[in-house]
């Protein structure tokens, strides 16, 4: 099957991907720049790390609420508004005189990101024909993979070389550049959908949707439970140093981009459920292999290639599945809730790993991560069962959106 995506549509998708790159880099750059931020403002590392949590909580709450209050806007306008707010938050961070202002800046950035992320996927999927949606979503989400591969390491390098203020000035400028690109090449043709509070409850009360949200929650809990501790795992279990950690992160980023490119093509031939099951199976098998590896870093690097490849199959496929199973009138809120569950999963998985690692070490973190991934697989099975039951008895599941 040949792609029907036109050059103009592809330019628009790349502009949306750029916006995702800027958002992901700006959101997660705090994690790689803790030392520079602590030095710049005289903070403890725990205070600096708390800035990442503030962003995550704001995003998790703001994603669904943003659709309630601003979902009626044209989707392109929502993204442009989000980019401007996100960039303003980055500028506030760069100019902040104290910790309270830093915290405020992360709230502002979280609110901007809450408008950007869910709408980018919805907007990208609506720019193309239905059979090209999988490829379009993968292209948009490639920005996240590129942020992991290049954006976050580059942000850490800038912060350590020139300071955290310079880094966040760069994030603000990049936000403005991404907004300009979207304004120039993305058509303003995708209408927003007004969302009411009861519709949020309606989506959460839908069994197939709630279990689909739990899929992404458990995936991110499992993946980030391991990812958050990749540095101490390499240090303690493989006796590596900072250079070995940097190489591992680079391998993860590159392999993740390959996985994203693969799923863009595979989406034309395989259903979302099949790709999710494949990615989860590869991820669980690979993590079991990692647990049995001898202390040779080369073998760990090879295993991380498959780990990152499988991980980046899951992200765009999960978003694609949400697009496919959600009611068109509730698609925006469904994607917003997906992002909210994702950030909740990241925080929950990282917190569990932080509690387990001092007690049970590397094996405890890996076992808990695998457990989360198995729960994701069970949630996927439940969601697919409920979807098929609803398709077989549509009249019994009619719940019109108002």
C-alpha positions as CSV (number, residue, x, y, z in Angstrom):
1,X,0.0,0.0,0.0
2,X,1.5,3.3,-1.1
3,X,1.4,6.4,1.1
4,X,-1.1,9.0,0.1
5,X,0.4,11.7,2.3
6,X,1.1,14.8,0.1
7,X,4.3,16.9,0.4
8,X,2.2,19.7,2.0
9,X,0.8,17.3,4.5
10,X,4.2,16.0,5.3
11,X,5.6,19.5,5.9
12,X,2.7,20.1,8.3
13,X,3.4,16.8,10.1
14,X,7.1,17.7,10.5
15,X,6.1,21.1,11.9
16,X,3.9,19.3,14.5
17,X,6.8,16.9,15.2
18,X,9.1,19.9,15.8
19,X,6.6,21.2,18.4
20,X,6.6,17.8,20.2
21,X,10.5,17.9,20.1
22,X,10.5,21.3,21.8
23,X,7.9,20.4,24.4
24,X,9.6,17.1,25.3
25,X,13.0,18.7,25.5
26,X,11.8,21.6,27.6
27,X,9.7,19.4,29.9
28,X,12.4,16.8,30.6
29,X,15.5,18.9,30.4
30,X,15.3,19.6,34.2
31,X,16.2,15.9,34.8
32,X,19.5,16.2,32.9
33,X,20.3,19.7,34.3
34,X,19.8,19.2,38.0
35,X,23.4,20.2,38.9
36,X,23.3,23.3,36.8
37,X,19.9,24.4,38.1
38,X,21.0,23.7,41.7
39,X,24.2,25.7,41.2
40,X,22.5,28.6,39.4
41,X,19.8,29.2,42.2
42,X,21.6,27.7,45.2
43,X,19.1,24.8,45.6
44,X,19.4,21.2,46.8
45,X,19.1,18.5,44.2
46,X,15.8,17.4,45.8
47,X,14.4,21.0,45.3
48,X,15.5,21.0,41.7
49,X,14.0,17.5,41.1
50,X,10.8,18.7,42.5
51,X,10.5,21.1,39.5
52,X,10.0,18.1,37.3
53,X,7.2,16.7,39.5
54,X,5.5,20.1,39.5
55,X,5.4,20.1,35.7
56,X,4.1,16.5,35.7
57,X,1.3,17.2,38.1
58,X,0.3,20.3,36.3
59,X,0.2,18.5,33.0
60,X,-1.8,15.6,34.3
61,X,-4.5,17.9,35.6
62,X,-4.3,20.4,32.8
63,X,-4.6,18.0,29.9
64,X,-8.2,17.1,30.5
65,X,-9.2,20.5,31.9
66,X,-7.6,22.3,28.9
67,X,-10.0,20.4,26.6
68,X,-13.0,21.4,28.8
69,X,-12.2,25.1,28.7
70,X,-10.4,25.5,25.3
71,X,-11.4,22.4,23.4
72,X,-13.9,24.4,21.3
73,X,-11.0,26.3,19.6
74,X,-9.6,25.2,16.2
75,X,-7.0,22.6,16.9
76,X,-4.2,24.6,15.3
77,X,-5.1,27.6,17.5
78,X,-5.0,25.3,20.5
79,X,-1.4,24.2,19.6
80,X,-0.3,27.8,18.9
81,X,-1.7,29.0,22.2
82,X,0.0,26.1,24.0
83,X,3.4,26.9,22.4
84,X,3.2,30.5,23.3
85,X,2.3,29.7,27.0
86,X,5.0,27.0,27.1
87,X,7.6,29.5,25.7
88,X,6.5,32.1,28.2
89,X,7.0,29.7,31.0
90,X,10.5,28.9,29.8
91,X,11.3,32.6,29.7
92,X,9.9,33.0,33.3
93,X,12.2,30.2,34.3
94,X,15.2,31.8,32.7
95,X,14.6,35.1,34.5
96,X,13.4,33.7,37.8
97,X,14.9,35.4,40.9
98,X,13.9,32.7,43.4
99,X,12.6,29.2,43.8
100,X,8.9,30.3,44.1
101,X,9.2,31.9,40.6
102,X,10.9,28.7,39.3
103,X,8.0,26.7,40.6
104,X,5.5,29.1,39.0
105,X,7.3,28.8,35.6
106,X,7.0,25.0,35.7
107,X,3.2,25.4,36.3
108,X,3.0,27.7,33.3
109,X,5.1,25.3,31.1
110,X,2.9,22.4,32.3
111,X,-0.3,24.3,31.3
112,X,1.2,25.1,27.9
113,X,2.3,21.5,27.3
114,X,-1.2,20.2,28.4
115,X,-2.6,22.0,25.4
116,X,0.2,21.0,23.0
117,X,0.6,17.2,23.4
118,X,-2.9,15.7,23.1
119,X,-3.9,18.2,20.3
120,X,-0.8,17.6,18.2
121,X,-1.7,13.9,17.8
122,X,-5.3,14.7,17.1
123,X,-4.4,17.4,14.6
124,X,-1.9,15.3,12.8
125,X,-4.3,12.4,12.5
126,X,-7.0,14.7,11.0
127,X,-4.7,16.1,8.3
128,X,-4.5,12.8,6.4
129,X,-6.8,10.1,5.2
130,X,-7.8,7.3,7.7
131,X,-5.5,4.7,6.2
132,X,-2.5,7.1,6.7
133,X,-3.3,8.0,10.3
134,X,-0.8,5.5,11.7
135,X,2.0,6.9,9.7
136,X,1.0,10.5,10.5
137,X,0.9,9.8,14.2
138,X,4.3,8.1,14.1
139,X,5.7,11.2,12.3
140,X,4.3,13.6,14.9
141,X,5.6,11.4,17.8
142,X,9.1,11.2,16.2
143,X,9.7,14.5,17.8
144,X,9.6,12.8,21.2
145,X,12.1,10.2,20.1
146,X,14.4,12.9,18.7
147,X,14.1,14.7,22.0
148,X,15.3,11.6,23.8
149,X,18.1,11.0,21.4
150,X,19.4,14.5,20.9
151,X,17.3,17.2,22.6
152,X,17.7,16.2,26.3
153,X,21.5,15.4,26.0
154,X,22.0,18.7,24.2
155,X,20.0,20.6,26.8
156,X,22.2,19.1,29.6
157,X,25.3,20.1,27.6
158,X,24.1,23.7,27.2
159,X,23.1,24.0,30.8
160,X,26.4,22.7,32.1
161,X,28.4,24.8,29.7
162,X,26.5,28.1,29.8
163,X,24.1,27.8,32.6
164,X,20.4,26.9,33.1
165,X,19.2,30.4,32.3
166,X,20.7,30.2,28.8
167,X,19.1,26.8,28.3
168,X,15.6,28.0,29.1
169,X,16.1,31.1,27.0
170,X,16.9,28.7,24.1
171,X,13.7,26.7,24.9
172,X,11.7,29.9,24.8
173,X,13.2,30.8,21.4
174,X,12.6,27.3,20.1
175,X,9.0,27.4,21.2
176,X,8.5,30.6,19.2
177,X,10.2,29.1,16.1
178,X,7.9,25.9,16.3
179,X,4.8,28.1,16.7
180,X,5.9,30.1,13.6
181,X,6.4,26.9,11.6
182,X,3.0,25.6,12.6
183,X,1.3,28.9,11.7
184,X,3.0,28.9,8.2
185,X,2.5,25.3,7.1
186,X,-0.3,23.6,9.1
187,X,-3.7,24.3,7.6
188,X,-6.3,25.7,10.0
189,X,-8.9,23.1,9.0
190,X,-9.3,20.8,12.0
191,X,-12.2,22.1,14.2
192,X,-12.0,21.7,17.9
193,X,-14.7,19.9,19.9
194,X,-16.4,21.5,22.9
195,X,-16.0,19.3,25.9
196,X,-18.0,19.4,29.2
197,X,-17.0,18.0,32.6
198,X,-19.6,15.3,32.3
199,X,-17.9,14.1,29.1
200,X,-14.7,13.5,31.0
201,X,-16.7,11.3,33.3
202,X,-18.4,9.7,30.3
203,X,-15.0,8.8,28.8
204,X,-13.7,7.4,32.1
205,X,-16.8,5.4,32.6
206,X,-16.4,3.7,29.2
207,X,-14.8,0.4,30.0
208,X,-12.8,0.0,26.7
209,X,-11.4,3.6,27.1
210,X,-10.5,3.3,30.8
211,X,-8.7,0.1,30.3
212,X,-6.9,1.6,27.3
213,X,-5.8,4.5,29.5
214,X,-4.5,1.9,32.0
215,X,-2.4,0.4,29.2
216,X,-0.4,3.6,28.8
217,X,-0.3,4.1,32.6
218,X,1.3,0.6,33.2
219,X,3.6,0.9,30.2
220,X,5.0,4.2,31.4
221,X,5.3,2.9,34.9
222,X,7.3,-0.1,33.8
223,X,9.5,1.7,31.3
224,X,10.3,4.7,33.5
225,X,10.8,2.5,36.5
226,X,13.8,1.1,34.8
227,X,14.8,4.3,32.8
228,X,14.9,6.5,35.9
229,X,17.5,4.2,37.4
230,X,19.5,3.4,34.3
231,X,22.5,5.4,35.7
232,X,22.8,3.6,39.1
233,X,22.0,0.3,37.4
234,X,25.0,0.7,35.0
235,X,27.2,2.0,37.9
236,X,26.3,-0.7,40.4
237,X,25.6,-3.8,38.3
238,X,27.9,-3.2,35.3
239,X,30.5,-1.0,37.1
240,X,30.3,1.7,34.4
241,X,31.0,5.4,34.7
242,X,29.3,8.6,33.4
243,X,30.6,8.0,29.9
244,X,29.0,4.6,29.8
245,X,25.7,6.0,30.9
246,X,25.9,8.7,28.2
247,X,26.6,6.0,25.6
248,X,23.7,4.0,26.9
249,X,21.3,6.9,26.7
250,X,22.5,7.7,23.1
251,X,21.9,4.1,22.1
252,X,18.4,4.2,23.6
253,X,17.6,7.4,21.7
254,X,18.9,6.1,18.3
255,X,17.2,2.7,18.6
256,X,14.0,4.5,19.7
257,X,14.0,6.5,16.5
258,X,14.4,3.4,14.5
259,X,11.4,1.8,16.3
260,X,9.3,4.9,15.6
261,X,10.2,4.8,11.9
262,X,9.4,1.1,11.8
263,X,6.0,1.5,13.4
264,X,5.1,4.2,10.9
265,X,5.4,1.6,8.1
266,X,4.1,-1.3,10.1
267,X,0.9,0.7,10.9
268,X,-0.2,0.2,7.3
269,X,-0.3,-3.6,7.6
270,X,-1.0,-4.4,11.3
271,X,-3.7,-3.4,13.7
272,X,-2.8,-1.3,16.7
273,X,-3.6,-4.2,19.1
274,X,-1.2,-6.6,17.3
275,X,1.6,-4.0,17.4
276,X,1.0,-3.3,21.1
277,X,1.1,-7.0,22.0
278,X,4.3,-7.4,19.9
279,X,6.0,-4.4,21.5
280,X,5.0,-5.5,25.0
281,X,6.2,-9.1,24.4
282,X,9.6,-7.9,23.0
283,X,10.0,-5.5,26.0
284,X,9.2,-8.1,28.6
285,X,11.5,-10.8,27.0
286,X,14.3,-8.3,26.6
287,X,14.1,-7.2,30.3
288,X,14.2,-10.8,31.4
289,X,17.3,-11.2,29.2
290,X,18.9,-8.1,30.8
291,X,18.4,-9.7,34.2
292,X,20.5,-12.7,33.2
293,X,23.3,-10.9,31.4
294,X,26.9,-11.2,32.6
295,X,28.7,-8.0,33.6
296,X,29.7,-7.0,30.0
297,X,28.6,-3.6,29.0
298,X,28.6,-4.5,25.3
299,X,25.9,-7.1,25.9
300,X,23.8,-4.6,27.9
301,X,24.1,-2.0,25.0
302,X,22.8,-4.7,22.6
303,X,19.9,-5.5,24.9
304,X,19.1,-1.8,25.2
305,X,18.8,-1.5,21.4
306,X,15.8,-4.0,21.5
307,X,14.4,-2.3,24.7
308,X,14.3,1.1,23.1
309,X,13.1,-0.3,19.8
310,X,10.1,-2.0,21.5
311,X,9.4,1.1,23.7
312,X,9.1,3.4,20.7
313,X,6.8,1.0,19.0
314,X,4.4,1.3,21.9
315,X,4.0,5.1,22.2
316,X,2.6,6.0,18.7
317,X,0.7,2.7,18.5
318,X,-1.1,3.5,21.8
319,X,-2.0,7.0,20.6
320,X,-3.2,5.5,17.3
321,X,-5.4,3.0,19.2
322,X,-7.0,5.8,21.2
323,X,-7.8,7.7,18.0
324,X,-9.4,4.6,16.5
325,X,-11.5,3.5,19.5
326,X,-12.7,6.9,20.7
327,X,-15.8,8.7,19.6
328,X,-14.9,11.5,17.2
329,X,-16.6,14.1,19.4
330,X,-14.6,12.9,22.4
331,X,-11.3,12.3,20.7
332,X,-9.6,15.4,22.1
333,X,-10.5,14.6,25.7
334,X,-9.5,10.9,25.1
335,X,-6.1,12.0,24.0
336,X,-5.8,14.5,26.8
337,X,-6.6,11.8,29.3
338,X,-4.1,9.5,27.6
339,X,-1.4,12.1,28.2
340,X,-2.6,12.5,31.8
341,X,-2.4,8.8,32.5
342,X,1.0,8.7,30.8
343,X,2.5,11.4,33.2
344,X,0.8,9.7,36.2
345,X,2.4,6.4,35.1
346,X,5.9,8.1,34.8
347,X,5.6,9.5,38.3
348,X,4.2,6.3,39.8
349,X,6.7,4.0,38.2
350,X,9.7,6.2,39.1
351,X,8.4,6.5,42.7
352,X,8.0,2.7,43.1
353,X,11.5,2.2,41.7
354,X,12.9,4.8,44.1
355,X,11.4,2.9,46.9
356,X,12.5,-0.6,45.7
357,X,16.0,0.1,44.6
358,X,17.5,0.8,48.0
359,X,15.8,-2.4,49.3
360,X,16.0,-4.9,46.5
361,X,18.4,-3.3,44.0
362,X,18.6,-4.0,40.3
363,X,16.6,-7.2,40.3
364,X,13.8,-5.6,42.4
365,X,13.4,-2.7,40.0
366,X,13.4,-5.0,37.0
367,X,10.8,-7.4,38.5
368,X,8.5,-4.5,39.4
369,X,8.9,-3.0,35.9
370,X,8.1,-6.4,34.3
371,X,5.1,-6.7,36.6
372,X,3.8,-3.3,35.3
373,X,4.2,-4.4,31.7
374,X,2.2,-7.6,32.3
375,X,-0.5,-5.4,33.8
376,X,-0.4,-3.3,30.7
377,X,-0.9,-6.5,28.6
378,X,-3.8,-7.6,30.8
379,X,-5.4,-4.1,30.4
380,X,-5.0,-4.3,26.6
381,X,-6.7,-7.7,26.6
382,X,-9.6,-6.3,28.7
383,X,-9.9,-3.2,26.5
384,X,-10.0,-5.2,23.3
385,X,-12.6,-7.6,24.7
386,X,-14.8,-4.7,25.7
387,X,-14.3,-3.0,22.3
388,X,-15.3,-6.2,20.5
389,X,-18.3,-6.6,22.7
390,X,-19.4,-3.1,22.1
391,X,-19.0,-3.5,18.3
392,X,-21.1,-6.7,18.4
393,X,-23.9,-5.0,20.4
394,X,-23.7,-1.3,19.5
395,X,-27.3,-0.5,20.5
396,X,-26.5,-1.6,24.1
397,X,-23.6,0.8,24.4
398,X,-25.1,4.0,22.9
399,X,-24.3,7.0,25.2
400,X,-24.5,10.1,23.1
401,X,-22.2,13.0,23.9
402,X,-24.0,16.2,24.8
